[in-house]
């Protein structure tokens, strides 16, 4: 079978909470960042959040999984390599992933242990702050990869969060080399500013001699390039990505198609929760360019899709919403 996108990522289940900024201050949590924690730390925080605020929503998560879900809901096809445990969290994750043109490594994904979980704390300004316990996903490695699926896709999509694990990083470097040697395009997302703030060397190890398509936001572009000026950051990105998309929040996004820069206007919406905005942008964009759209048209779809997902809680839209978005873009 042919796939539009083959993705590799951490399989996580999100629990979201509406909180106040002083909660982050009280617990010395870095706002707007993803922080890796152990199970005990996460359980303690989860207990405190549940006691004070109650769970707002629970949903399937994981950066690449959210992106592939969007691709599948728009009508594209995808394969997802992940690692989940034989527990209720793993059952929920796979049920949330659904059978919507997303195939997975079913023979190797279920193992003993605890599935990955992510606490998402949303402040009144709609900023999301995450504490993640990777569980068995921390040990994702070559056995979870599917080389046949990777060979039969247009793009291989690598999640930046994977660089924190030695086994995952080694696996995606091997898969990236496999893709390159077999004429498959590679796409990568930086995933979160924390990946550049604390794991930049690991990110660069995966980037190697570059990728065909890169997704990042303005802060990530600045952190990776060391340039505060957007124009200079863009010039730096051209050295490691043949094409890229830089989201700039309320100012829209900037695309480099390999020849020219394209500016995509923002969609003005009431923002409730920014969790999943970048994942949705990547998903809509990848769907577009693998299904007959040009860069500008794909960027317009990505813009309206990411603007829509931030008007609600949770990183994924209702399946029906995707068809409506296709008619709007």
PAKE-175308 format. One line per 3 residues: number of its first residue (from 1); their letters; for each residue y, z, x of N, C-alpha, C. Coordinates in Angstrom, 3 decimals. Last residue first. Example, Ala and Ser with C-alpha at 12.3 -4.5 7.8 and 13.67 -1.06 7.14 Angstrom:
<tordos>
2) SA) -2.250 7.080 12.850 -1.060 7.140 13.670 0.030 7.870 12.900  -5.690 7.800 13.190 -4.500 7.800 12.300 -3.300 7.800 13.200
</tordos>
This chain:
<tordos>
329) XXX) 26.673 2.820 -10.793 27.116 2.522 -9.424 27.648 1.097 -9.283  25.666 3.082 -13.361 27.060 3.475 -13.089 27.584 2.977 -11.757  23.034 2.445 -13.441 23.931 1.629 -14.276 25.403 1.928 -13.996
326) XXX) 21.981 4.390 -11.812 21.866 2.990 -11.381 22.811 2.089 -12.192  22.356 6.641 -13.373 23.177 6.464 -12.176 23.141 5.019 -11.686  20.359 6.342 -15.264 21.748 6.298 -15.703 22.680 6.052 -14.504
323) XXX) 18.154 6.717 -13.662 18.348 5.396 -14.292 19.792 5.239 -14.755  18.491 9.428 -13.029 18.531 8.410 -11.979 18.769 7.008 -12.543  18.102 10.965 -15.285 19.466 10.819 -14.770 19.574 9.695 -13.744
320) XXX) 15.395 11.245 -15.760 16.147 10.266 -16.553 17.539 9.982 -15.989  14.627 13.406 -13.993 14.201 12.014 -13.781 15.038 10.968 -14.514  17.304 15.572 -13.057 16.289 15.221 -14.051 15.909 13.750 -13.864
317) XXX) 17.819 16.026 -9.510 18.250 15.683 -10.863 17.050 15.468 -11.776  17.758 18.697 -7.106 17.199 17.478 -7.701 17.699 17.287 -9.125  18.634 21.139 -6.135 18.842 19.943 -5.314 18.363 18.630 -5.928
314) XXX) 20.551 23.495 -8.160 19.311 22.880 -7.717 19.547 21.538 -7.047  22.981 23.316 -10.733 22.242 24.115 -9.765 20.929 23.427 -9.437  25.462 20.637 -10.824 24.434 21.491 -11.414 23.822 22.369 -10.325
311) XXX) 27.050 18.948 -9.482 27.617 19.492 -10.722 26.638 20.431 -11.426  25.770 17.768 -7.378 26.519 19.004 -7.091 27.161 19.617 -8.332  24.697 15.429 -8.398 23.780 16.543 -8.156 24.537 17.848 -7.881
308) XXX) 26.916 13.690 -8.518 26.286 14.171 -9.751 25.438 15.406 -9.501  27.494 13.097 -5.919 28.528 13.761 -6.717 27.937 14.342 -8.001  25.209 11.739 -5.226 25.449 13.039 -4.596 26.522 13.815 -5.350
305) XXX) 25.599 9.457 -6.862 24.409 10.294 -7.015 24.628 11.680 -6.424  27.937 8.310 -5.969 27.900 8.805 -7.345 26.707 9.727 -7.558  27.138 7.740 -3.300 28.325 8.539 -3.591 28.263 9.136 -4.989
302) XXX) 24.964 6.050 -3.557 24.788 7.345 -2.902 25.946 8.293 -3.226  26.213 3.830 -4.705 25.184 4.551 -5.452 24.999 5.949 -4.880  27.880 3.145 -2.564 28.476 3.495 -3.858 27.484 4.264 -4.719
299) XXX) 26.017 2.522 -0.608 26.932 3.638 -0.406 27.576 4.100 -1.698  24.885 0.254 -1.697 24.041 1.434 -1.520 24.903 2.681 -1.329  27.115 -1.422 -1.513 26.554 -1.111 -2.834 25.682 0.141 -2.765
296) XXX) 27.412 -1.513 1.275 28.497 -1.009 0.436 27.996 -0.599 -0.944  24.952 -2.613 2.197 25.413 -1.290 2.621 26.447 -0.708 1.668  23.209 -4.189 -0.590 23.904 -4.195 0.685 24.392 -2.792 0.997
293) XXX) 19.951 -3.892 -2.133 21.394 -3.628 -2.094 21.936 -3.784 -0.681  17.156 -4.212 -2.154 18.029 -5.360 -2.379 19.522 -5.124 -2.349  15.828 -1.834 -1.552 15.600 -2.507 -2.835 16.712 -3.495 -3.172
290) XXX) 16.567 -0.521 0.637 15.185 -1.030 0.636 14.851 -1.757 -0.664  19.131 0.295 0.090 18.961 -0.722 1.141 17.524 -1.235 1.247  18.643 2.156 -2.097 19.471 0.956 -2.228 19.157 -0.100 -1.193
287) XXX) 17.085 4.181 -0.990 16.574 3.388 -2.110 17.328 2.067 -2.187  18.920 5.119 0.883 17.681 4.489 1.345 17.026 3.670 0.239  20.856 6.164 -0.908 21.206 5.113 0.052 19.954 4.372 0.525
284) XXX) 19.466 8.124 -2.287 20.058 7.015 -3.022 20.361 5.842 -2.095  18.742 9.791 -0.082 17.749 9.195 -0.970 18.273 7.991 -1.717  21.194 10.576 1.037 20.239 9.806 1.838 19.224 9.093 0.954
281) XXX) 22.239 11.988 -1.179 22.965 10.849 -0.604 21.996 9.965 0.172  20.343 14.008 -1.474 20.502 13.012 -2.529 21.217 11.774 -2.004  20.844 15.412 0.890 19.513 14.855 0.633 19.585 13.752 -0.418
278) XXX) 23.484 16.245 0.501 23.167 15.303 1.575 21.819 14.650 1.394  23.080 17.980 -1.728 24.003 16.837 -1.805 23.685 15.793 -0.741  21.531 20.263 -1.602 20.871 18.998 -1.891 21.772 17.788 -1.926
275) XXX) 24.017 22.454 -2.661 22.646 22.356 -2.169 22.022 21.022 -2.575  26.467 22.843 -3.800 26.345 21.712 -2.863 24.941 21.576 -2.274  27.340 23.496 -7.033 26.361 23.872 -6.013 26.147 22.676 -5.089
272) XXX) 29.600 22.663 -8.500 28.965 23.943 -8.802 28.104 24.426 -7.641  32.536 20.820 -8.839 31.407 21.144 -7.971 30.908 22.558 -8.262  33.575 18.367 -10.945 33.598 19.831 -10.792 32.354 20.252 -10.020
269) XXX) 34.477 15.348 -9.109 33.671 16.072 -10.086 33.875 17.573 -9.907  35.292 12.229 -8.020 35.881 13.541 -8.302 35.091 14.225 -9.420  33.726 10.513 -5.548 33.721 10.700 -6.993 34.228 12.113 -7.270
266) XXX) 35.319 8.692 -2.830 34.612 9.841 -3.416 34.619 9.782 -4.932  34.667 5.401 -1.494 35.537 6.356 -2.181 34.725 7.507 -2.772  33.673 4.489 1.633 33.207 4.642 0.260 34.022 5.743 -0.409
263) XXX) 34.482 2.148 4.047 34.864 3.425 3.449 34.426 3.451 1.991  32.845 0.778 6.809 33.106 0.676 5.381 33.428 2.059 4.839  33.078 -0.956 9.840 33.151 0.327 9.155 33.532 0.110 7.698
260) XXX) 30.763 -3.458 11.043 32.055 -3.004 10.545 31.940 -1.638 9.880  28.278 -3.708 12.283 29.345 -4.656 12.596 30.713 -4.157 12.170  26.675 -1.704 11.518 26.321 -2.375 12.765 27.392 -3.344 13.222
257) XXX) 27.730 -0.443 9.416 26.592 -1.329 9.138 26.128 -2.086 10.374  28.745 2.685 8.863 28.762 1.688 9.935 27.526 0.825 9.745  30.682 4.397 6.418 29.456 3.697 6.802 29.711 2.759 7.975
254) XXX) 31.791 7.415 5.166 32.111 6.318 6.074 30.806 5.706 6.553  32.738 8.896 1.992 31.860 8.694 3.142 32.277 7.455 3.924  34.833 11.361 0.467 33.902 10.236 0.353 32.992 10.122 1.564
251) XXX) 36.356 13.595 0.577 36.984 12.347 1.017 36.032 11.152 0.993  34.888 15.802 -0.049 35.785 15.302 -1.089 36.477 14.005 -0.701  32.621 14.955 2.461 32.936 15.830 1.328 33.796 15.155 0.283
248) XXX) 31.932 12.858 4.119 33.115 13.659 4.441 33.585 14.472 3.231  29.079 11.503 5.693 29.712 12.002 4.477 30.850 12.947 4.862  28.298 8.693 7.391 28.895 10.012 7.594 29.568 10.437 6.292
245) XXX) 25.678 6.670 8.280 26.512 7.090 7.159 26.992 8.501 7.440  24.902 3.894 10.522 24.961 5.292 10.099 25.852 5.482 8.882  23.071 1.926 12.902 23.828 2.022 11.661 23.879 3.497 11.271
242) XXX) 22.134 2.486 15.378 22.551 1.111 15.118 23.394 1.035 13.851  22.961 5.333 17.206 22.502 4.822 15.909 23.030 3.406 15.696  24.055 6.098 19.592 22.677 6.528 19.324 22.156 6.070 17.961
239) XXX) 26.591 5.080 19.803 25.754 5.010 21.003 24.307 5.420 20.730  27.921 5.611 17.488 27.478 4.222 17.701 26.551 4.096 18.909  28.814 8.181 17.792 27.607 7.945 16.992 27.052 6.539 17.200
236) XXX) 31.193 7.758 19.196 30.063 8.403 19.872 28.759 8.141 19.127  32.778 6.678 17.193 32.477 5.867 18.383 31.279 6.439 19.141  32.906 8.913 15.513 32.258 7.678 15.058 31.881 6.792 16.246
233) XXX) 34.436 10.627 17.060 33.069 11.007 16.707 32.270 9.782 16.276  36.832 9.265 17.070 36.118 9.433 18.335 34.657 9.820 18.085  37.498 9.444 14.359 37.367 8.129 14.992 36.573 8.217 16.298
230) XXX) 37.684 12.266 13.967 36.645 11.478 13.307 36.432 10.132 13.991  38.102 14.693 16.452 38.687 13.510 15.810 37.570 12.627 15.243  36.513 16.453 17.795 37.093 16.899 16.533 37.652 15.724 15.734
227) XXX) 33.526 15.927 19.483 34.848 15.369 19.178 35.339 15.864 17.824  30.942 16.402 19.997 31.907 17.232 20.710 33.328 16.771 20.484  28.909 15.121 18.648 29.727 14.339 19.582 30.629 15.186 20.456
224) XXX) 27.805 17.186 17.093 26.953 16.392 17.983 27.781 15.696 19.065  30.052 18.200 15.744 29.259 19.067 16.612 28.411 18.263 17.585  30.911 15.950 14.294 31.799 16.591 15.268 31.018 17.457 16.256
221) XXX) 28.701 15.487 12.684 29.157 14.434 13.597 30.049 15.026 14.683  28.688 17.881 11.228 27.567 17.565 12.115 27.953 16.499 13.133  31.070 17.587 9.777 30.911 18.707 10.697 29.790 18.443 11.706
218) XXX) 30.477 15.255 8.231 31.570 15.269 9.214 31.392 16.385 10.238  26.894 14.724 8.092 28.203 14.982 7.498 29.234 15.106 8.620  24.577 11.955 8.491 25.141 13.251 8.865 26.416 13.484 8.070
215) XXX) 21.974 9.726 9.231 22.761 10.368 8.182 23.289 11.703 8.706  21.260 6.652 10.858 21.488 8.093 10.946 22.344 8.564 9.778  19.021 4.152 11.810 19.937 4.630 10.772 20.038 6.153 10.848
212) XXX) 17.588 3.668 14.128 18.189 2.530 13.424 19.243 2.978 12.425  18.237 5.783 16.983 17.562 5.458 15.730 18.260 4.260 15.090  17.745 6.552 20.556 18.475 6.236 19.334 17.588 5.939 18.134
209) XXX) 16.299 7.385 22.683 17.189 6.241 22.905 17.844 5.755 21.618  16.215 10.578 21.355 15.778 9.738 22.472 16.782 8.624 22.722  16.131 12.241 19.119 16.921 11.005 19.077 16.497 10.043 20.184
206) XXX) 14.630 14.369 20.137 14.072 13.513 19.081 14.820 12.186 19.005  16.431 15.364 21.984 15.091 14.994 22.425 14.429 14.063 21.411  18.572 16.003 20.394 18.711 14.876 21.316 17.368 14.414 21.868
203) XXX) 17.485 18.253 19.108 17.901 17.082 18.326 17.961 15.853 19.233  17.207 19.952 21.304 16.016 19.518 20.570 16.309 18.270 19.742  19.874 20.356 21.938 18.996 19.726 22.925 17.731 19.198 22.258
200) XXX) 20.766 21.696 19.578 21.265 20.357 19.925 20.369 19.639 20.934  20.349 24.017 18.133 19.183 23.251 18.586 19.563 21.839 19.037  22.718 25.202 17.274 21.728 26.028 17.973 20.552 25.251 18.562
197) XXX) 24.401 23.270 16.187 24.980 24.462 16.787 24.000 25.228 17.660  22.759 21.396 15.080 23.585 20.987 16.218 24.172 22.188 16.937  21.592 22.894 13.102 20.705 22.149 14.006 21.467 21.678 15.245
194) XXX) 23.721 23.835 11.634 23.018 24.776 12.510 22.089 24.070 13.487  24.499 21.732 9.974 25.278 22.011 11.190 24.558 22.953 12.161  21.635 19.813 8.937 22.478 20.996 8.781 23.262 21.228 10.069
191) XXX) 20.523 17.050 9.028 20.121 18.094 8.071 21.113 19.228 7.861  20.598 14.711 10.380 20.819 15.924 11.165 20.518 17.174 10.336  18.097 12.324 9.629 19.224 13.122 9.160 19.368 14.333 10.061
188) XXX) 17.074 9.018 10.485 17.056 10.460 10.719 18.274 11.099 10.077  14.897 6.209 10.590 16.088 6.857 10.044 15.955 8.354 10.263  13.600 3.258 12.028 13.641 4.724 12.001 14.975 5.217 11.456
185) XXX) 11.504 0.486 11.080 12.827 1.069 11.324 12.777 2.589 11.209  8.740 -0.791 12.814 9.198 -0.034 11.647 10.538 0.606 11.987  7.499 -2.073 14.957 8.535 -2.781 14.212 8.987 -2.104 12.937
182) XXX) 5.812 -0.575 16.476 5.214 -1.402 15.425 6.249 -2.049 14.512  7.240 0.955 18.188 6.309 0.002 18.796 5.670 -0.928 17.770  8.628 2.572 16.339 9.354 1.610 17.172 8.422 0.543 17.737
179) XXX) 6.534 4.149 15.312 7.312 3.263 14.442 7.990 2.167 15.260  5.752 5.527 17.609 4.796 4.664 16.910 5.525 3.657 16.026  8.047 6.999 18.119 7.603 6.002 19.108 6.632 5.011 18.481
176) XXX) 7.957 8.602 15.818 9.113 7.725 16.051 8.746 6.628 17.056  5.623 10.016 16.276 5.698 9.102 15.127 6.854 8.126 15.284  6.359 11.502 18.542 5.227 10.567 18.619 5.280 9.550 17.480
173) XXX) 8.423 12.962 17.399 8.715 12.088 18.544 7.603 11.053 18.686  7.053 14.387 15.496 7.981 13.354 15.028 8.437 12.447 16.175  5.417 16.049 17.144 4.817 15.107 16.200 5.793 14.013 15.790
170) XXX) 7.261 17.596 18.549 6.344 16.727 19.286 5.762 15.655 18.376  8.374 18.967 16.361 9.208 18.091 17.192 8.347 17.104 17.977  6.161 20.420 15.468 6.784 19.418 14.595 7.613 18.436 15.411
167) XXX) 5.686 22.091 17.652 4.642 21.160 17.216 5.220 20.054 16.344  8.148 23.491 17.877 7.636 22.700 19.005 6.603 21.683 18.553  10.700 23.489 15.461 9.296 23.788 15.748 8.795 22.891 16.872
164) XXX) 13.211 22.462 15.099 13.108 23.873 15.486 11.689 24.266 15.875  13.192 19.888 14.143 13.364 20.056 15.590 13.186 21.502 16.042  13.124 19.708 11.398 11.845 19.770 12.109 11.998 20.044 13.599
161) XXX) 15.641 19.279 10.385 15.160 20.651 10.434 13.877 20.791 11.259  15.920 16.484 10.213 16.446 17.198 11.368 15.942 18.621 11.504  13.340 14.369 9.228 14.202 15.473 8.826 14.628 16.278 10.051
158) XXX) 13.060 10.895 9.296 12.803 12.144 9.994 13.832 13.200 9.606  11.504 8.160 7.914 12.622 9.080 7.751 12.268 10.445 8.331  10.921 4.803 8.482 10.384 6.142 8.706 11.570 7.109 8.739
155) XXX) 11.083 1.995 6.333 11.779 3.007 7.132 10.912 4.249 7.288  9.037 0.443 5.297 10.214 -0.224 5.853 10.998 0.724 6.753  5.530 0.930 6.017 6.787 1.303 5.381 7.923 0.518 6.021
152) XXX) 2.973 0.944 7.191 3.251 0.115 6.019 4.500 0.549 5.270  2.696 2.770 9.165 2.671 1.364 9.566 3.126 0.452 8.432  2.553 5.105 7.735 3.723 4.875 8.590 3.835 3.416 9.001
149) XXX) 0.033 4.839 6.620 1.206 4.825 5.746 2.468 4.519 6.548  -1.437 5.053 9.009 -1.549 3.844 8.184 -0.350 3.713 7.246  -0.839 7.592 9.947 -0.390 6.428 10.714 -0.469 5.136 9.905
146) XXX) 0.208 10.416 8.764 -0.624 9.322 8.272 -0.128 8.027 8.922  0.088 13.837 9.892 0.687 12.510 9.883 -0.307 11.462 9.361  -1.184 16.213 10.212 -0.554 15.967 8.907 0.063 14.571 8.806
143) XXX) -2.030 16.171 12.897 -3.027 16.066 11.823 -2.440 15.814 10.436  0.511 16.565 14.331 -0.082 15.236 14.175 -1.155 15.163 13.080  2.053 19.211 12.397 1.737 18.513 13.637 1.047 17.194 13.330
140) XXX) 3.553 22.226 11.370 3.252 20.836 11.053 3.087 20.056 12.357  4.111 24.905 11.602 3.086 24.339 12.484 2.684 22.923 12.095  5.882 25.591 9.665 6.331 25.713 11.052 5.361 25.062 12.027
137) XXX) 4.552 25.597 7.316 5.263 24.368 7.675 5.739 24.405 9.120  3.646 28.117 6.799 2.724 27.193 7.467 3.400 25.897 7.893  6.927 29.476 7.014 5.511 29.674 6.724 4.649 28.679 7.482
134) XXX) 9.714 29.366 7.132 8.949 28.117 7.132 7.475 28.296 6.772  12.227 30.764 5.454 10.980 31.156 6.104 10.044 29.957 6.003  15.733 30.610 5.519 14.465 29.908 5.363 13.338 30.565 6.142
131) XXX) 18.665 30.924 3.866 17.763 31.673 4.735 16.359 31.139 4.477  21.759 29.198 3.453 20.315 29.277 3.288 19.644 30.173 4.322  24.460 28.541 1.328 24.039 29.195 2.564 22.556 29.502 2.416
128) XXX) 26.711 26.271 -0.131 25.367 26.823 -0.078 25.073 27.375 1.318  29.742 26.469 -1.985 29.075 26.303 -0.692 27.688 26.939 -0.735  31.154 26.974 -4.272 30.021 26.051 -4.385 29.310 25.792 -3.058
125) XXX) 32.872 29.066 -4.219 33.424 27.781 -3.798 32.359 26.682 -3.764  31.240 31.272 -4.880 32.114 30.690 -5.910 32.745 29.352 -5.524  28.045 30.513 -3.207 29.274 31.286 -3.396 30.193 30.602 -4.417
122) XXX) 24.639 30.672 -3.279 25.775 29.824 -3.640 26.981 30.696 -3.976  21.876 30.734 -1.271 22.936 31.588 -1.817 24.187 30.742 -2.034  18.539 30.203 -1.284 19.812 29.482 -1.308 20.843 30.356 -2.010
119) XXX) 15.710 30.682 0.574 16.679 31.371 -0.276 18.000 30.629 -0.152  12.724 28.946 0.737 14.130 28.938 1.127 14.962 29.696 0.101  9.455 28.880 2.136 10.369 29.257 1.066 11.795 29.292 1.588
116) XXX) 6.191 27.530 2.804 7.590 27.737 3.147 8.455 28.026 1.933  3.139 29.358 2.104 3.992 28.166 2.066 5.449 28.516 2.343  0.890 31.097 4.126 1.990 31.208 3.168 2.854 29.954 3.242
113) XXX) -2.669 30.541 4.434 -1.399 31.095 4.884 -0.385 31.171 3.763  -4.724 27.657 4.905 -4.592 29.086 4.601 -3.255 29.591 5.138  -3.581 24.439 3.661 -4.166 25.319 4.673 -4.038 26.769 4.217
110) XXX) -3.147 21.141 2.708 -3.419 22.494 2.223 -4.162 23.317 3.269  -2.946 18.608 3.999 -1.735 19.396 3.757 -2.014 20.853 3.364  -4.998 16.812 4.387 -4.695 17.740 5.477 -3.548 18.700 5.180
107) XXX) -5.357 15.210 2.178 -6.552 15.682 2.877 -6.244 16.756 3.923  -2.836 14.397 1.299 -3.574 15.401 0.531 -4.781 15.974 1.267  -0.149 13.460 2.215 -1.339 13.641 3.049 -2.243 14.704 2.440
104) XXX) 1.084 11.673 -0.706 1.144 12.678 0.355 -0.179 12.726 1.121  3.288 9.476 -2.472 1.954 9.848 -2.022 2.096 10.826 -0.867  5.308 9.015 -5.079 5.269 9.729 -3.806 3.822 10.077 -3.503
101) XXX) 5.466 7.970 -7.608 5.474 7.028 -6.485 5.590 7.719 -5.133  5.369 10.699 -8.752 6.348 9.668 -9.063 6.505 8.728 -7.875  4.066 13.182 -9.351 3.337 11.956 -9.023 4.222 10.769 -9.381
98) XXX) 5.684 16.066 -7.844 5.275 15.178 -8.921 4.537 13.953 -8.423  7.026 18.129 -6.710 7.105 16.813 -6.063 6.693 15.744 -7.051  6.223 20.181 -8.348 7.615 19.744 -8.411 7.814 18.377 -7.753
95) XXX) 3.602 20.420 -7.488 3.859 20.089 -8.890 5.282 19.575 -9.063  4.023 21.168 -4.858 3.390 19.878 -5.131 3.590 19.450 -6.576  5.268 23.708 -5.281 5.929 22.649 -4.523 5.347 21.281 -4.874
92) XXX) 3.272 25.109 -6.677 4.543 24.816 -7.333 5.264 23.677 -6.622  1.311 25.328 -4.694 1.002 24.651 -5.957 2.291 24.199 -6.646  2.736 26.849 -2.824 2.309 25.497 -2.493 1.973 24.690 -3.729
89) XXX) 3.004 29.206 -4.291 4.202 28.501 -3.852 3.869 27.054 -3.511  0.346 30.003 -4.552 1.087 29.601 -5.750 2.346 28.815 -5.384  -1.541 28.494 -1.823 -0.980 29.615 -2.573 -0.170 29.087 -3.748
86) XXX) -2.519 27.175 0.610 -3.272 27.315 -0.632 -2.791 28.550 -1.380  0.525 25.745 1.997 -0.612 26.661 1.971 -1.321 26.609 0.618  1.481 22.554 3.380 1.654 23.663 2.437 0.387 24.504 2.412
83) XXX) 3.115 20.110 5.057 2.075 21.125 5.237 2.381 22.286 4.299  3.542 16.492 4.918 4.005 17.876 4.874 2.825 18.812 5.088  4.685 13.269 4.436 3.803 14.102 5.244 4.369 15.514 5.303
80) XXX) 4.944 11.016 1.820 5.494 12.248 2.390 4.426 13.016 3.159  6.055 7.840 0.828 4.934 8.648 1.307 5.519 9.835 2.048  7.384 5.932 -1.938 7.516 6.796 -0.766 6.214 7.501 -0.446
77) XXX) 9.307 3.467 -3.662 8.011 4.054 -3.325 8.121 4.825 -2.017  11.861 3.541 -6.293 11.289 3.158 -5.011 9.939 3.813 -4.778  13.129 4.440 -8.527 12.179 3.343 -8.692 11.563 2.858 -7.405
74) XXX) 14.533 6.745 -8.522 15.309 5.513 -8.700 14.396 4.308 -8.883  12.468 8.472 -7.947 13.036 8.485 -9.291 13.921 7.276 -9.568  11.980 7.969 -5.245 10.936 7.680 -6.228 11.495 7.612 -7.639
71) XXX) 14.393 8.849 -4.091 13.951 7.460 -3.930 12.951 7.090 -5.023  14.275 11.591 -4.782 15.331 10.722 -5.319 14.920 9.253 -5.228  12.048 12.345 -3.262 12.024 12.502 -4.713 13.066 11.596 -5.359
68) XXX) 13.012 11.925 -0.713 11.947 11.054 -1.204 11.812 11.151 -2.718  14.926 14.012 -0.632 15.326 12.616 -0.440 14.282 11.661 -1.000  13.342 16.284 -0.942 14.395 15.986 -1.922 14.815 14.520 -1.845
65) XXX) 11.788 16.042 1.387 11.141 15.981 0.072 12.160 15.665 -1.015  13.675 16.415 3.392 13.063 15.096 3.240 12.391 14.950 1.879  14.375 19.228 2.741 15.334 18.132 2.867 14.707 16.760 2.631
62) XXX) 13.159 21.361 0.316 12.832 20.668 1.559 13.660 19.405 1.647  11.925 22.091 -2.978 12.989 21.791 -2.029 12.450 21.137 -0.780  11.482 22.845 -6.396 10.943 22.257 -5.186 12.103 21.890 -4.278
59) XXX) 13.149 25.820 -7.622 12.838 24.384 -7.632 12.168 23.974 -6.335  14.689 28.143 -9.679 13.633 27.920 -8.694 13.239 26.461 -8.773  17.838 29.774 -10.265 16.882 28.690 -10.497 15.867 28.644 -9.375
56) XXX) 18.831 32.410 -10.121 19.496 31.408 -10.950 18.541 30.264 -11.293  17.519 35.638 -10.144 17.315 34.258 -9.686 17.979 33.285 -10.653  19.774 38.400 -9.722 18.766 37.673 -10.491 18.679 36.226 -10.024
53) XXX) 21.602 40.121 -8.413 22.078 38.919 -9.104 21.058 38.261 -10.037  20.405 42.484 -7.391 21.844 42.421 -7.675 22.226 41.266 -8.608  17.644 41.985 -7.198 18.129 43.220 -7.821 19.580 43.092 -8.258
50) XXX) 17.602 39.597 -5.797 17.027 39.643 -7.142 17.533 40.862 -7.899  18.737 40.405 -3.363 19.397 39.387 -4.188 18.902 39.435 -5.631  16.791 42.242 -2.461 18.168 42.673 -2.697 18.913 41.693 -3.605
47) XXX) 14.517 40.619 -2.228 14.490 41.795 -3.097 15.898 42.246 -3.460  15.393 38.790 -0.326 15.021 38.333 -1.662 15.032 39.481 -2.659  15.663 40.388 1.916 16.849 39.761 1.341 16.578 39.324 -0.095
44) XXX) 12.973 41.103 2.290 13.984 42.141 2.090 15.237 41.569 1.431  11.787 38.600 2.676 11.358 39.430 1.552 12.391 40.512 1.242  13.020 37.771 5.062 13.279 37.046 3.823 12.909 37.879 2.606
41) XXX) 12.015 39.653 6.870 13.468 39.534 6.668 13.762 38.858 5.335  9.277 39.042 6.669 9.772 40.369 6.300 11.267 40.347 6.022  9.128 36.392 7.647 8.759 36.696 6.267 9.327 38.034 5.809
38) XXX) 12.101 35.525 9.564 10.673 35.768 9.395 10.408 36.228 7.966  14.419 32.724 9.346 14.090 34.146 9.353 12.579 34.306 9.247  16.968 30.448 10.157 15.525 30.702 10.109 15.274 32.203 10.213
35) XXX) 19.715 29.454 8.230 19.221 30.378 9.250 17.723 30.578 9.069  22.081 27.057 7.624 20.686 27.404 7.402 20.246 28.286 8.562  25.500 27.787 6.563 24.484 27.425 7.545 23.083 27.725 7.009
32) XXX) 27.440 28.820 4.958 27.332 27.368 5.046 26.261 26.869 5.983  27.979 31.841 6.801 28.197 31.019 5.613 28.053 29.528 5.907  25.751 33.962 8.187 26.679 32.893 8.535 26.796 31.902 7.377
29) XXX) 25.643 37.332 7.275 25.026 36.016 7.123 26.070 34.940 7.359  25.949 40.154 7.161 26.229 39.387 8.389 25.522 38.037 8.391  25.845 41.455 4.785 24.574 41.271 5.478 24.709 40.399 6.733
26) XXX) 28.544 41.478 4.032 27.798 42.746 4.076 26.521 42.621 4.907  29.124 38.746 3.953 29.767 39.616 4.952 28.973 40.908 5.133  27.635 37.978 1.769 27.362 37.379 3.076 27.935 38.241 4.187
23) XXX) 28.933 39.469 -0.187 27.502 39.707 0.070 27.122 39.161 1.445  31.466 38.445 -0.366 31.312 39.721 0.329 29.849 40.088 0.572  31.200 36.147 -1.905 31.345 36.023 -0.455 31.102 37.342 0.270
20) XXX) 28.620 36.525 -4.403 30.009 36.622 -3.970 30.061 36.552 -2.450  26.183 34.183 -5.803 26.614 35.416 -5.144 28.121 35.406 -4.900  23.472 32.936 -7.429 24.940 32.926 -7.465 25.420 34.250 -6.888
17) XXX) 20.583 31.674 -5.848 21.299 32.830 -6.380 22.795 32.556 -6.372  17.447 29.954 -5.856 18.903 29.967 -5.753 19.508 31.184 -6.454  14.711 29.211 -3.984 15.180 30.147 -4.998 16.679 30.277 -4.806
14) XXX) 12.690 26.382 -3.192 14.000 27.033 -3.199 14.102 28.073 -4.311  9.986 25.759 -1.148 10.385 26.028 -2.525 11.667 26.849 -2.481  9.266 23.150 1.224 9.843 24.450 0.865 10.048 24.547 -0.645
11) XXX) 7.999 21.451 3.859 7.781 21.652 2.427 8.226 23.062 2.049  9.757 19.602 6.194 9.288 20.941 5.839 9.178 21.065 4.328  8.688 16.114 6.674 9.611 17.231 6.506 8.949 18.554 6.227
8) XXX) 8.865 12.639 6.758 8.203 13.813 7.328 9.172 14.985 7.202  8.355 9.601 4.887 9.146 10.734 5.325 8.299 11.881 5.840  8.649 6.239 4.521 7.666 7.261 4.900 8.453 8.424 5.489
5) XXX) 9.845 4.018 2.061 10.154 5.055 3.055 8.958 5.984 3.253  8.581 1.986 0.654 9.968 1.812 1.084 10.266 2.773 2.235  5.252 0.962 1.425 6.203 2.002 1.020 7.603 1.624 1.471
2) XX) 2.267 -0.694 0.410 3.555 -0.735 1.106 4.484 0.350 0.546  -1.208 0.000 0.846 0.000 0.000 0.000 1.249 0.000 0.875
</tordos>
